[in-house]
Amino acid sequence: MNKFLPFLILALILTLIPPVGSSANTTAIQLGSDVLFNQFHHLIEGKKVGLITNQTGLNSQMVSTIDMLRRDRSVHLTTLYAPEHGLDGKTVAGKQVTSFVHPVYAIPVYGLSGSTRKPTPEMLKDIDILLIDLQDIGSRTYTYISTLQYAMTAAKEQGKEVMILDRPNPLGGTIVEGPVVELPYRSFIGVDTLPLAHGMTIGELALFFNRTIGVDLTVIPMQGYARSMIYQQTGLAWIPSSPHIPNLTSVFGYMATGLGEGTPIRQGDHFTWIGAEGLDSHKYADLLNGSLLPGVIFIPENKGTAGGVRLQINDLHQFNPVKTGIYALTYAKQLQPFPMPKSTSMQISMFDKVMGTNKIGLLLEQGKSPQEIVSSYEADLKKFVELRQKYLIYGDKPFIPMQPIQQKQPKQSKQPEQPEQPKPSKPEKPKTPTPQQPGNNNGTTNPAKKPEPATKPIPQTPKSSEKIAYLTFDDGPSSVTPRVLDTLKTHQVKATFFIVGREVAGHEAILKRIVAEGHALGGHSYSHNYQLVYKNMESFFADLEKGSQMIEKATGVKPAVFRYPGGSTNTVSLKYQDPKRYNKQHTVMHAIKAEAQQRGYSFIDWNVTNGDARSNKYTAAQTLANIKQQVKSQKEIVVLMHDSSTKSPTAEALPEIISYLKEKGYRFEVIQADRPTVSNVK
């Protein structure tokens, strides 16, 4: 009997231990990874999975998502991806995260930090779905959310699904603070129009990013999470997210002490101390304590010859990290004047990248008070708060997920000719869930609809014998556009209109008609002023974005594609590019195209033109002849035409052009951002 006693004891112990992956736990919430395996496992069954994660990717039972997937025989974990700091979170900031074959798992691990921040097609080729399980810290400058945005963009380009396993914002979801990123100051620490403290979970951020990306996205929400929760209320253990964020005190101090990049002001002791050489600690503490910032007391403390203060946070719910950081910078500069780092046309300073604008540096240089600096960004912050509302998942009450949150791209009907099937030109809009409203915990997770991309159904992959024509019209809308639309409607043909932003005002009804009738919209700059847009890369994207905003305001859709004024291979840009920054070897067009790729833009050229851009004195017969001369037996043609007020012959010739192309065996499609084959056809 005695020899069996050890086995009986072991059996008893094992019965007391919950199985791996069990939802039985003492935490207040279940993470997205818990909910995936407990409720929505069918979404990954039979899939080849790639996973972006690191040491923070543990479920509420402290089991890694990697291990959960490897133990699951119904899925195949093929690839791992590591953000900044690496798979184990120990690589120091700024150091390249290397790629390697995992010695235990025998699968590739790709580093997404350093020179390769965006997954390449090669990195994504062996997956069906890209899972992301990363613990963010609530700051826009923390690069895990930048990796999220880059990965979503790459997945869209390669036709891969993305699934986010949601996690808490450790600061909670009610503190939203700081200057909002301006377009010229976007970078890897500011990939979208976010303030420094965004107040969103990583799942909510994915929904927000997807308004301009349009990837097939699924967010697996948390159970039991409420908007006002800080991390300490979740019952979850904190896993150090990076070398300098070992604990939650560091998380809350990160933006309060770490905003002085490029200045003499520095943080210490993992973001719990802030100061500078020669600073008077007691005067500094007096100024900060006298400001009555909520939730924090400042204790004077010297570090060698540097004076500063240690933060003693006494109310985590009231504490505002960003506002505290702005006050700390402002008072330090008052006590110890120092020059502010400035951005140039050649390089954006790190300080301005952190702030997302150069305005804060200028205000500090002018000696403005912290109250004036905070007031300077309140209008932009208010706009962001209104914009983000439609992408929020969680309300005031603990959330109960009843279904995943999915944003799927519309699919074209297989049999559009049958009356009971939707026509290709008028597909069902994507089913985009609406967020749970505060006070409603019925678990219906439907985040409100994001602006629909300015494209309609995704075209089917052409068969080998199929020929496709994309009709495109530049420079509108104008008085000619309705005539073009009438012809397209008569012939049941869809087209793509590349809009000049300055032409939108007064033509809003035409743009709405374009969208309503199933055509696609693209951007074509705001000004179409070569001298302005091709001066430098920043000017180009500021102008393009201004035009896109005009289109979105008029129609509710934001263009997912654009066309360069003059085309992507134009040489006129050489005439206007800034000679201090560019030359014949390194041109402004090279810089713009490289940036466009980083920002996830798709540009469209052409390989057939009706010639109406050469002169305003032309005839309909000439435009038709030009097209007949260029159309041979190409599988895909993108036809460039114009619909400005001087292009009446183009509208006149359009019926014959359509008839000719139909006789040549072409079917007509709208331009899609995820059809790269038509991006470089000029």
TIVOTOR-775555 format. One record per residue (C-alpha): residue in three letters; y, z, x. Coordinates in steps of 0.02 Angstrom, whole numbers, plus 50000, padded with zeros to 5 digits. Last residue first. Layout:
TIVOTOR-775555
ALAYZX...
end
This chain:
TIVOTOR-775555
LYS526784666050090VAL525134674150040ASN525344691650105SER525214703549957VAL524094692949847THR522454698449925PRO523084716349920ARG522624718049735ASP522894736749709ALA524744735149667GLN524334722949527ILE525224706549493VAL524944699649317GLU523574687049283PHE523434668949228ARG521884657849224TYR521864642349330GLY520754627049299LYS521904613049359GLU522244608549177LYS522834626449150LEU524014624549298TYR524754608649224SER524984616549052ILE525884631549127ILE527044620449230GLU527374609449078PRO527904624448974LEU528954631549118ALA530034616349150GLU531454621249032ALA531424639349091THR531604633349271PRO532954620949220SER533964635649150LYS534094643949321THR535954647849336SER535854664049235SER534504671249346ASP532684667849303HIS531904662949467MET530214655549516LEU528904659649647VAL527104655049604VAL525734666049676ILE524164655649693GLU522374661449707LYS520804651049731GLN521804636849810SER521274619249758LYS522884609749786VAL524494616549713GLN525934612349830GLN526434594849772LYS526144598849589ILE527294613849607ASN528704603949684ALA528514590349552LEU528694603049413THR530284609949491GLN530994592449514ALA530664587649333ALA531584603149273THR533114597449368TYR534114604349514LYS535904608949552ASN535834627849574SER535124625249746ARG533714630349862ALA533084644649754ASP532384632949620GLY531054626249738ASN529594627849617THR528714639049742VAL526904641049792ASN526174653149921TRP527094669049869ASP527524686349936ILE527114703149859PHE527424720449930SER526364735849898TYR527174752749930GLY526144767749986ARG527534776450080GLN526664774250248GLN526394755750212ALA528214753450166GLU528714762350327ALA527764749750433LYS528504735350332ILE530274742050352ALA530104744750540HIS529374727550569MET530744720050460VAL532074729250561THR531464720350715HIS530654727050873GLN530404711850984LYS531934702450926ASN533004718150934TYR533274733950832ARG534144750750841LYS535834747650920PRO535814729650859ASP535824735650677GLN534954721850579TYR536064709150491LYS535684692550576LEU533874696950611SER533644700050424VAL533934681450394THR532254678350478ASN531194680950322THR529334684550341SER529244697750205GLY530144687050077GLY531984682550059PRO532364698649965TYR530734708149990ARG529624708949837PHE529054725149757VAL527524733449685ALA527154749549588PRO528724748049484LYS529174763849387VAL528924763649200GLY529984772549070THR530864756249027ALA532734758049060LYS532674773749169GLU531184767049265ILE532064750649301MET533654759349360GLN532604771149466SER531714756349545GLY533384748649592LYS533964764649676GLU532294765849765LEU532504748449838ASP534274752249898ALA533784768649980PHE532254760050050PHE533244746250134SER534634757450195GLU533384768850282MET532514754250370ASN534114747450444LYS535464734450413TYR534264723850313VAL534694730650142LEU536584730150164GLN536884713250243TYR535514705550137ASN536344711049975HIS535014709949840SER535934725149770TYR534574735549689SER533044729249780HIS531734717149708GLY530624729449616GLY529134724049512LEU528784723449327ALA527214717349240HIS527024708049076GLY526134714948923GLU527344710248785ALA528044727848771VAL528454728348958ILE529464712248957ARG530254717248791LYS530844733548865LEU531624724049009ILE532524712448888ALA533184727248789GLU533864735248947HIS534894719848990GLY536634727548982ALA536374737249145VAL534794730549230GLU535614717049336ARG536104729149476GLY534274733949495VAL533634716649539ILE531974714649448PHE530394706049506PHE529584699649346THR527704697149338ALA526874685249215LYS525684684749067VAL525194669048972GLN524864667248785HIS525634649748783THR526904653948648LYS527194671248722LEU527524664248895THR528734651548822ASP529704664848726LEU529744676048880VAL530524662248986ARG531834659048853PRO532184677748844THR532404678249035VAL533754664849044SER535174676348993SER534724687349140PRO533464700149200GLY533234694549331ASP533214690549517ASP531414684649536PHE530104677249419THR528254677449462LEU526794667649389TYR525144673449462ALA523814659949454ILE521954663549467LYS520514651849505GLU518714656249467SER517214647949549SER516804662549664LYS517094674749524PRO518754683649526THR518724702649529GLN519344707849358PRO521174710949339ILE521764728849315PRO522634729049147LYS524514731149142THR525724734349282ALA527374743449293PRO526504759849324GLU526514771049171PRO527684785749189LYS526614801449190LYS525884807249026ALA525884825448992PRO524534836149067ASN523084837348946THR522024852548978THR521424859148812GLY520904876548863ASN521404885648705ASN522574896348806ASN524224892348724GLY525604904648767PRO526444892948888GLN525964875048845GLN524344868148909PRO524754851648991THR524444835248903PRO523014823948959THR523274806049013LYS522174793648924PRO522744777649004LYS523624766048883GLU522444754948787PRO522594737148843LYS523864725048772SER523824709048875PRO521944709548896LYS521744709948706PRO520874725048632GLN519124721348563GLU518794719848376PRO519494702248371GLN518314695848506GLU519194685348638PRO519504700148751GLN517654702148788LYS517524712548948SER519084722448903GLN520174726249051LYS520114744149114PRO521594755949110GLN521824767149263LYS521154784649242GLN522174800649246GLN520944814649214ILE521114833149186PRO519364840549172GLN518814847749005MET518764864548917PRO519704874149051ILE520244891648999PHE521944896449071PRO522544914349077LYS524164915348975ASP525914910849032GLY525584892549059TYR524554881949179ILE524384863249197LEU526104857349250TYR526384838549270LYS527594836049124GLN528704850249185ARG528924842749359LEU530354831449306GLU531374845249222VAL531194856749372PHE531634842249486LYS533224838449391LYS533734856849401LEU533444856849588ASP534574841749607ALA535974850949514GLU535674867249610TYR535804859149782SER537594863649828SER537534880449737VAL536354887549869ILE537554882050006GLU539054889449916GLN538154906249893PRO537634906150076SER539474904550125LYS540154888650202GLY540594888550386GLN540844869750398GLU539364868450517LEU538264877150389LEU538844864750258LEU538454850150373GLY536724856950412ILE536354859250227LYS536934841650185ASN535804832650310THR534384831650184GLY532534835850166MET532884853350231VAL531404853050351LYS531754834850396ASP533594839250423PHE533114852950546MET531864841450632SER533254829050668ILE533094811450598GLN533104798450735MET533884781650775SER535284781250646THR535674798950700SER535224816050633LYS536194831150689PRO535654847950758MET536924861450714PRO537984868650854PHE537934887550874PRO539014901850811GLN538184919050830LEU538754930750692GLN539194917450564LYS537704906850616ALA536524921550588TYR537324924650419THR536994906950362LEU535214905850427ALA534684922350346TYR535534917750182ILE534614901050175GLY532964909550219THR533164922650081LYS533524908649958VAL531934900250017PRO530804915550008ASN531364922049837PHE530674939749814GLN530634945449633HIS528744944249608LEU528334950449783ASP529354966349762ASN529474977149920ILE529594964050056GLN530074972250220LEU530754958350327ARG531074962450509VAL532804958850574GLY533554950950728GLY534214952950903ALA533514943951053THR533664951651225GLY531924959151214LYS531424958151032ASN532694968650940GLU532434975650765PRO533604978950619ILE532604981850457PHE532984969950313ILE532474975050138VAL531694963050013GLY531314960749827PRO532974953649768LEU534344948449889LEU535694961849879SER536894952249994GLY537334968650077ASN535574969850148LEU535824953150234LEU537544957250304ASP537024974650360ALA535424968250441TYR536414955450544LYS537704968450595HIS536284979850650SER535314966450745ASP536804959650842LEU536214942350896GLY536174939151084GLU534624928151078ALA534084924350901GLY533294932450749ILE531944932050615TRP530424943350594THR528924942650475PHE528504924250501HIS526924926750605ASP527634939850723GLY529224930050758GLN530414917550683ARG531784908050773ILE533644904650759PRO534264895150912THR534264879150807GLY533034864550804GLU531944872150669GLY532864886650585LEU531924886750419GLY530494898150472THR531064915550424ALA531144915650233MET530074899950218TYR528544907650299GLY528864925850250PHE527824925350090VAL526364916850176SER526504928150328THR526334943650219LEU524844935050138ASN523854935250299PRO523404925250456ILE524704911550432HIS525134907450614PRO523434900350661SER523194891150496SER522574895050319PRO521954912550358ILE520714915750215TRP521454927250084ALA520134936149978LEU520244932149793GLY520634945449663THR521884933549583GLN523304946149573GLN523664946349760TYR523874927449755ILE525374928049641MET525104925149457SER526584919549351ARG525824902949300ALA524174910049239TYR522434907549312GLY520904912849212GLN519904897049248MET520524885149381PRO520764866549351ILE519664852149408VAL520924838149433THR520314820249416LEU521274805249480ASP521004786449474VAL522474781949586GLY524174777449513ILE525264781149664THR527014783749591ARG526634796049451ASN525124801349555PHE526174812749664PHE526544824149515LEU524724824549459ALA524214828749638LEU525564842249645GLU524834850149488GLY523144850749571ILE523874858149731THR524674871749626MET526534870649589GLY528044881849622HIS528944868749728ALA529714879849861LEU530594868349986PRO531134856349850LEU530074841049813THR530584822749801ASP529064816349896VAL528274815950068GLY529284829950148ILE528434837650298PHE527644821050348SER529344813050325ARG530624808750193TYR532414810750250PRO533094793750195LEU532414796850018GLU533204813849987VAL532064829049984VAL532634842649862PRO533614857449930GLY532864874449896GLU532014884249759VAL530654884849627ILE529964902549604THR528954903049442GLY527264896149494GLY526584910049602LEU526884912549788PRO525014910249825ASN524984893649732PRO523234895349667ARG521814882949697ASP521264866949611LEU519774856349661ILE520594839149667MET519554823649633VAL520034806349695GLU519174789949648LYS519114775749773GLY519834758149753GLN520304756049935GLU522184755549910LYS522124769649783ALA521084780149902ALA522364777450040THR523784783249928MET522814798449870ALA522424802750052TYR524264801550103GLN524784812849959LEU523454825949996THR523834825350182SER525644829050138ILE525024843650032TYR524104850650183THR525674848050287TYR526604864050244THR528404858050233ARG528434858250041SER527964876650040GLY526784884649915ILE525444890650037ASP524134876950009GLN522264880650007LEU521264864650025ASP519824857049925ILE520014838249908LEU518574827449847LEU518584808649880ILE517384798649771ASP516274783749802ILE516134785949990ASP515494775950139LYS517014764550165LEU518324778350165MET518524781250352GLU518424762550389PRO519794759250261THR520904771250358PRO521294788950299LYS523164792750320ARG523734804750454THR523064795350603SER524254797650751GLY524304816550735SER523354824550592LEU522004817750479GLY520494821350590TYR518884812750533VAL517224822250530PRO515744810250533ILE514044816350472ALA512644824650571TYR512824840950472VAL512494852250621PRO513344843650768HIS514694835850657VAL515094818450721PHE516854818450790SER518684815250749THR520044824950841VAL521484834550765GLN522994830150873LYS524054845150919GLY525664848050822ALA525204865250760VAL523794873750854THR521994869550811LYS521134884950737GLY520934880150554ASP519054877550569LEU519054859550507GLY520634855550603HIS522374863250618GLU523164848650523PRO521954841250395ALA520074838650420TYR519034825050337LEU517164825850303THR516004811450262THR514344807350179LEU514014821750059HIS512674814149947VAL512524820949771SER511054825849659ARG510184835649796ASP511544848949799ARG511294860149951ARG512484849550055LEU513784849849917MET513814868749901ASP513784870350090ILE515344859550111THR516184868449965SER516034884250069VAL515294900049992MET516494914749983GLN515904919749808SER517584914049735ASN517324897049816LEU517744893049996GLY518764878350061THR519964888750165GLN519024884750326ASN519434866450308THR519364852950175ILE519464834450136LEU517754829650065GLY516944812550051VAL515604810849918LYS514304797549883LYS514004799849698GLY512394802149599GLU513074817349510ILE514914820349547LEU515634820949371HIS514034828549302HIS514484844949389PHE515854848249263GLN515524865849201ASN514804877749331PHE514874866849487LEU516614860149454VAL517264876649384ASP516804886049543SER517634872649652GLY519184873149542LEU519324891749574GLN518754905249455ILE520014918749416ALA520184937549407THR518904939849545THR517444951949527ASN516094938849527ALA514674931549424SER515044912849423SER513494909749525GLY513694897649669VAL512454906649779PRO511304917549675PRO511884935049629ILE511174948749740LEU510304963149649THR508664953849628LEU508654950649815ILE508734969249852LEU507224972849742ALA506224959049826LEU506644966149997ILE506094983549944LEU504444976649877PHE504184966950038PRO504464982450144LEU503214992350036PHE501794979850051LYS501124987350214ASN501205004650139MET500005000050000
end
